[in-house]
């Protein structure tokens, strides 16, 4: 056997994901209204908007946010946690969006390899919002986690590790220039945006786009975040005709399929009265997941391979069954 079986990656990623989810789950189980750390009383709770910011914080201060991104870990916290935290989260994001800065709104974490900031969700429970500013134009704000203060150090290490692994995936510019000079790769004047990797696995980080014009929607039970697509994923979703995507598990194939289903529904083809869609997978669980993600539509059907073959056999005339080979 050549190479490594993807199942080994899946098993390792699943163990890591459960470990981190378990740590974050402790936050929800331990939600009381008491202050969990003495250092909150000592310094940060009495901080006000006139606090002096560090050099790192001043680099971001004064920049108003028009939008930001949050990871799937933040989405889970907001959807599964106490509903009161949604309002607290929206209020903090609105304050940061307006350019407000203080020690409780933007505190640089000490000991991190990259510039990671924490924002107090609210003062009593000890929850922190961990976020970074990613280099792009305009700057890209990523909200990584909402977690108890006791978990901040560990999560800071995971974010640092994720950003380090993300940087290593890019080829050195000297090598790119050499390959371009030899016409081995295409010349591209626009630099590729770094794809962030998940904190608990070597797969792309699943992030969602949030616009401040609609941020108040987070407080509603009907809130559905918009999944962010990379340029490559968007090319797949918006491509004309048939598209074949080959990739290992966890790299975004299902994300592309879900968005392609919705894209086709809203496109010119979707307005055709004869338009129909069929999603087929080996797993019943995956069929249910995609159906839940894209929503019900009478034009779209979901089936497993075995059920599809059984339906085909049932629909064939009796005389043709002898010669029909499912393989």
C-alpha positions as CSV (number, residue, x, y, z in Angstrom):
1,X,0.0,0.0,0.0
2,X,1.4,3.4,-1.0
3,X,0.7,6.4,1.1
4,X,-1.5,6.8,4.1
5,X,-5.1,5.8,4.3
6,X,-7.5,8.7,4.7
7,X,-9.3,6.8,7.5
8,X,-6.2,7.3,9.7
9,X,-6.4,11.0,9.2
10,X,-10.2,10.9,9.9
11,X,-9.7,9.0,13.2
12,X,-7.0,11.3,14.4
13,X,-8.9,14.5,13.5
14,X,-12.0,13.1,15.2
15,X,-10.2,12.4,18.4
16,X,-8.7,15.9,18.4
17,X,-12.0,17.5,17.6
18,X,-13.8,15.7,20.4
19,X,-11.0,16.8,22.9
20,X,-11.4,20.5,22.0
21,X,-15.2,20.3,21.9
22,X,-15.1,18.7,25.3
23,X,-13.0,21.5,26.7
24,X,-15.4,24.1,25.3
25,X,-18.4,22.1,26.4
26,X,-17.2,22.6,30.0
27,X,-17.9,26.3,29.5
28,X,-21.6,25.6,28.9
29,X,-21.9,23.2,31.8
30,X,-20.2,25.5,34.2
31,X,-22.3,28.6,33.3
32,X,-23.1,30.4,36.5
33,X,-23.3,34.1,37.3
34,X,-20.2,34.1,39.6
35,X,-16.9,35.5,38.7
36,X,-14.6,32.6,38.0
37,X,-11.2,34.2,38.2
38,X,-9.7,36.5,40.9
39,X,-7.6,38.4,38.4
40,X,-10.8,39.7,36.8
41,X,-11.5,41.5,40.0
42,X,-8.0,42.8,40.3
43,X,-7.5,44.5,37.0
44,X,-9.8,44.0,34.0
45,X,-13.3,44.5,35.4
46,X,-12.5,48.1,36.6
47,X,-11.0,49.0,33.2
48,X,-12.7,51.7,31.3
49,X,-12.7,53.1,27.8
50,X,-9.8,55.4,28.6
51,X,-7.4,52.6,29.2
52,X,-4.1,52.9,27.4
53,X,-3.7,50.3,24.7
54,X,-0.5,48.4,23.9
55,X,1.4,48.8,20.7
56,X,-0.3,45.7,19.2
57,X,-3.7,47.0,20.1
58,X,-3.0,50.4,18.6
59,X,-2.2,48.7,15.3
60,X,-5.9,47.8,15.1
61,X,-7.5,50.6,17.0
62,X,-9.3,53.2,15.0
63,X,-10.2,50.8,12.2
64,X,-13.9,50.3,11.9
65,X,-15.2,46.9,10.9
66,X,-17.7,46.5,8.1
67,X,-17.8,42.7,8.5
68,X,-16.0,39.9,10.2
69,X,-15.8,36.1,10.2
70,X,-16.4,33.6,12.9
71,X,-15.4,29.9,13.1
72,X,-17.8,27.0,13.5
73,X,-16.7,26.8,17.1
74,X,-18.2,30.3,17.8
75,X,-21.4,29.4,15.8
76,X,-21.9,26.3,18.0
77,X,-21.4,28.4,21.2
78,X,-24.0,30.9,20.1
79,X,-26.5,28.4,18.9
80,X,-26.2,25.9,21.7
81,X,-25.3,28.1,24.7
82,X,-27.4,30.4,26.8
83,X,-29.4,32.8,24.6
84,X,-28.4,35.8,26.7
85,X,-24.9,35.4,25.4
86,X,-26.0,36.2,21.9
87,X,-27.0,39.7,22.9
88,X,-23.8,40.2,24.8
89,X,-21.8,39.0,21.7
90,X,-23.7,41.3,19.3
91,X,-23.1,44.3,21.7
92,X,-19.4,43.6,21.9
93,X,-19.0,43.2,18.1
94,X,-20.9,46.5,17.5
95,X,-18.6,48.3,19.9
96,X,-15.5,47.0,18.1
97,X,-17.1,47.8,14.8
98,X,-17.5,51.4,15.8
99,X,-13.8,51.6,16.6
100,X,-14.2,51.6,20.4
101,X,-11.2,50.2,22.2
102,X,-10.4,49.5,25.8
103,X,-8.7,46.9,27.8
104,X,-11.9,44.9,28.2
105,X,-12.7,45.3,24.5
106,X,-9.3,44.6,23.0
107,X,-6.6,43.1,25.2
108,X,-3.6,41.5,23.5
109,X,-2.8,38.1,24.9
110,X,0.7,37.7,26.3
111,X,2.8,34.7,25.2
112,X,1.2,34.2,21.9
113,X,3.3,33.9,18.8
114,X,0.8,35.9,16.7
115,X,-1.3,38.9,17.7
116,X,-4.3,37.4,19.4
117,X,-6.8,39.6,21.2
118,X,-9.4,38.9,23.8
119,X,-12.7,40.7,24.4
120,X,-14.8,40.3,27.6
121,X,-18.1,38.9,26.6
122,X,-19.5,40.2,29.9
123,X,-17.9,40.6,33.2
124,X,-19.6,38.1,35.5
125,X,-19.3,34.7,33.8
126,X,-15.7,35.1,32.7
127,X,-16.2,34.3,29.0
128,X,-13.7,35.7,26.5
129,X,-14.0,36.3,22.8
130,X,-10.7,35.4,21.1
131,X,-10.0,37.1,17.7
132,X,-7.2,38.0,15.3
133,X,-6.7,40.4,12.4
134,X,-5.6,38.5,9.3
135,X,-3.5,40.4,6.7
136,X,-5.6,41.3,3.7
137,X,-7.1,44.4,2.1
138,X,-9.3,45.3,3.8
139,X,-8.1,43.6,7.0
140,X,-9.9,40.4,7.8
141,X,-11.2,39.9,11.4
142,X,-11.6,36.3,12.5
143,X,-13.4,35.4,15.7
144,X,-11.9,32.0,16.8
145,X,-13.5,31.1,20.1
146,X,-15.8,32.2,22.9
147,X,-14.7,30.4,26.0
148,X,-14.1,30.6,29.8
149,X,-11.0,32.4,31.0
150,X,-9.5,29.2,32.3
151,X,-9.4,27.8,28.7
152,X,-7.8,30.9,27.1
153,X,-4.2,29.8,27.4
154,X,-4.8,26.4,25.8
155,X,-7.0,27.9,23.0
156,X,-4.3,30.5,22.4
157,X,-1.8,27.7,21.7
158,X,-4.2,26.0,19.3
159,X,-4.7,29.3,17.4
160,X,-1.0,29.9,17.2
161,X,-0.5,26.3,16.0
162,X,-3.2,26.7,13.4
163,X,-1.7,29.9,12.0
164,X,1.8,28.3,12.0
165,X,0.5,25.3,10.0
166,X,-1.4,27.6,7.7
167,X,1.7,29.6,6.9
168,X,3.8,26.5,6.1
169,X,1.3,25.4,3.4
170,X,2.4,28.3,1.2
171,X,5.5,27.9,-1.0
172,X,8.3,30.3,-0.5
173,X,8.2,33.2,-2.9
174,X,11.7,32.5,-4.1
175,X,10.6,29.0,-5.2
176,X,7.4,30.4,-6.9
177,X,9.6,32.9,-8.8
178,X,11.9,30.2,-9.9
179,X,9.1,28.0,-11.1
180,X,7.5,30.9,-13.0
181,X,10.7,31.8,-14.7
182,X,10.9,28.2,-15.9
183,X,7.3,28.4,-17.0
184,X,6.4,25.5,-14.7
185,X,3.6,27.4,-13.0
186,X,1.4,30.2,-14.4
187,X,2.3,33.8,-13.6
188,X,-0.2,35.3,-11.2
189,X,0.1,39.0,-10.2
190,X,-2.5,38.6,-7.5
191,X,-1.1,36.8,-4.4
192,X,-3.0,33.8,-3.1
193,X,-4.9,34.4,0.2
194,X,-3.7,32.1,2.9
195,X,-6.2,29.4,3.8
196,X,-6.4,29.0,7.6
197,X,-6.4,25.5,8.9
198,X,-8.6,24.2,11.6
199,X,-7.2,24.2,15.2
200,X,-7.8,20.4,15.6
201,X,-7.1,19.0,12.2
202,X,-5.2,19.5,8.9
203,X,-8.4,20.6,7.1
204,X,-9.5,24.1,6.1
205,X,-11.0,26.2,8.9
206,X,-14.7,26.4,8.5
207,X,-15.6,30.1,8.8
208,X,-18.8,32.1,8.4
209,X,-19.2,35.7,7.1
210,X,-21.1,38.2,9.2
211,X,-22.1,41.7,8.0
212,X,-22.8,44.4,10.5
213,X,-25.9,45.4,8.7
214,X,-27.5,42.1,9.7
215,X,-25.6,41.3,12.9
216,X,-28.7,41.7,15.1
217,X,-30.0,38.5,13.4
218,X,-27.7,36.6,15.6
219,X,-30.1,37.1,18.6
220,X,-32.9,35.3,16.7
221,X,-33.6,31.6,16.8
222,X,-33.9,31.6,13.0
223,X,-30.4,32.9,12.5
224,X,-28.5,30.9,9.9
225,X,-24.8,32.1,9.4
226,X,-23.5,32.3,5.8
227,X,-20.6,30.0,5.2
228,X,-17.5,31.6,3.7
229,X,-16.3,30.2,0.4
230,X,-12.7,30.3,-0.8
231,X,-12.0,31.5,-4.3
232,X,-11.5,27.9,-5.4
233,X,-14.8,26.8,-3.8
234,X,-16.7,29.7,-5.3
235,X,-15.3,28.7,-8.8
236,X,-16.7,25.2,-8.3
237,X,-20.0,26.5,-7.1
238,X,-20.5,28.9,-10.0
239,X,-18.9,26.8,-12.8
240,X,-21.1,25.9,-15.7
241,X,-21.8,22.3,-16.6
242,X,-20.6,19.2,-14.8
243,X,-17.8,19.5,-12.1
244,X,-15.7,16.7,-10.7
245,X,-14.1,17.4,-7.3
246,X,-11.5,14.9,-6.0
247,X,-10.2,15.5,-2.4
248,X,-9.8,13.8,0.9
249,X,-12.4,14.1,3.7
250,X,-12.8,17.4,5.5
251,X,-11.5,19.6,2.6
252,X,-14.8,21.1,1.7
253,X,-16.5,18.9,-0.9
254,X,-19.8,18.8,0.9
255,X,-19.6,22.6,1.4
256,X,-19.3,23.0,-2.3
257,X,-22.2,20.6,-3.0
258,X,-24.5,22.4,-0.6
259,X,-23.7,25.8,-2.1
260,X,-24.0,24.5,-5.6
261,X,-27.5,23.1,-4.9
262,X,-28.6,26.5,-3.6
263,X,-26.8,28.3,-6.5
264,X,-28.6,26.2,-9.1
265,X,-31.9,26.7,-7.4
266,X,-31.5,30.5,-7.7
267,X,-30.0,30.5,-11.2
268,X,-31.7,30.6,-14.6
269,X,-31.8,26.8,-14.6
270,X,-33.7,26.9,-11.3
271,X,-36.5,28.9,-12.9
272,X,-37.1,26.2,-15.5
273,X,-40.4,24.4,-14.6
274,X,-38.8,21.0,-15.4
275,X,-35.8,21.7,-13.1
276,X,-35.0,18.9,-10.7
277,X,-32.0,17.9,-8.5
278,X,-30.8,14.6,-7.2
279,X,-28.2,14.2,-4.3
280,X,-26.8,10.7,-3.9
281,X,-24.4,9.5,-1.2
282,X,-23.5,6.2,0.4
283,X,-24.4,7.4,3.9
284,X,-27.9,8.1,5.1
285,X,-26.4,10.4,7.7
286,X,-24.8,12.5,5.0
287,X,-28.0,12.7,3.0
288,X,-29.8,14.0,6.0
289,X,-27.1,16.5,6.8
290,X,-27.1,18.0,3.2
291,X,-30.9,18.0,3.2
292,X,-30.9,19.9,6.4
293,X,-28.2,22.3,5.2
294,X,-29.9,23.3,1.9
295,X,-33.5,23.2,3.1
296,X,-36.5,21.4,1.8
297,X,-37.5,21.9,-1.9
298,X,-39.9,19.8,-3.9
299,X,-37.5,19.9,-6.8
300,X,-34.7,18.3,-4.9
301,X,-34.4,14.6,-4.0
302,X,-32.0,12.9,-1.6
303,X,-31.0,9.2,-1.8
304,X,-28.4,6.7,-0.9
305,X,-26.7,4.6,-3.6
306,X,-28.4,1.4,-2.4
307,X,-31.9,3.0,-2.3
308,X,-31.3,4.5,-5.8
309,X,-30.3,1.1,-7.3
310,X,-33.3,-0.5,-5.7
311,X,-35.6,2.2,-7.1
312,X,-34.0,1.6,-10.6
313,X,-34.5,-2.1,-10.3
314,X,-38.1,-1.7,-9.2
315,X,-38.9,0.7,-12.1
316,X,-37.4,-1.6,-14.8
317,X,-39.7,-4.0,-16.7
318,X,-39.5,-7.6,-15.3
319,X,-37.8,-8.9,-18.5
320,X,-34.9,-6.5,-18.1
321,X,-33.9,-7.5,-14.6
322,X,-32.0,-10.5,-15.8
323,X,-29.5,-8.4,-17.8
324,X,-29.3,-5.5,-15.3
325,X,-25.9,-5.3,-13.6
326,X,-25.8,-2.7,-10.8
327,X,-22.0,-2.5,-11.0
